[in-house]
């Protein structure tokens, strides 16, 4: 299921919450780390109610350190993701064209 999720952050978060809720925190953390490396925004993890206990875990804090992520640096997801805004084909064109 997770491999078929593609870029769906909702599906990935659901999988992480499911692993956590059935007591498989190791798998939840492993999936979460992989997803954060692939572009899952940290603010979505920080805001998800189903991950409150996982966020208190030392393994979660260690993962954030490994990934050099600081939840306080961008608490509301205000920093554009790596996909960002579409770039025009040529500078100055914008969305309207020349």
N, C-alpha and C positions, 0 to 999 in steps of 0.2 A: 504494500500500500504506500509506504513512504517513498519508495523509489519512483512511484507513478505520480507523486504529488507535484513534480516539476517545481515551479517557483511559488507554489501556494503556501504562504506562511501560515494560513489557517490550518491546513492539514498537518503541517509539521508541528505546530503548537499543540494541536489535538493529540498527536502521537506522543509528544513529550509529556503532556498532562496525563494521558492514559498510562504510560509507563510508571509515572510517579504515583498515580492513584492505586495501582495494583502492587505497589511496593518494590518496583524495580528501578530504584533511583540510579543505579549504575548505568543502566541502559538509557534512562532519561537524560542523564548528564552527557553521555556519549553522543546521543542523537542531537542534543542541544548544541554541543560544541561543533559538531559537523555542520549544523544549520547556521550557526553564527558565522562560521568560516565561509559559508556559501552566500552570505548576504542577509540573513534574518536580522532585522533591526533589533538591537538590544532593548530599546524602549518598549517593544511589544512583549518581550519576556518579563521586563520589570513591571509592566502594568497588568499582567495576567494573574487573576485571583487564584487560579488553580495551581500556581507555582510558588505560593507564599512560603511553604515549608522548604521547598527545594532551594529557594534563594537564601535561606538561613544556613544552609549546609556549607561546611568547610570546603567540600569538593566544588561547589559552585563558585565560591570566592577564588579558589585556586585556578579554576578554569578561566575566570575573568582575568586573572593575573597573567596566565599563559598567553591569552589572546590580546593582552594589553588593552583591555576594555575598562572604562570607568563609567559606571551607571550614572554618576552625578554630573558627568560632563555634558550630557545631552538628554536630560530627563524626559523631554516631551517629543523627541524625534524631530527636532527642528533642523538638524543638519541633514542635507540631502543625502540619500543613499548613493551607492556607487553607480547606480543607473542614471540618476539625476535627470535633468531636462534634456530633451533631444537637441542635438547640435545641428545647425544648418549645414548644408552641403558646402557652402562658401560663406566666408565671413561677411556679415552685413546683410545677408538675405533674410534671416529670421524666419518666422512662419509664413509671412506674406509673400516672400519671394522678392526679386529685384523690382 
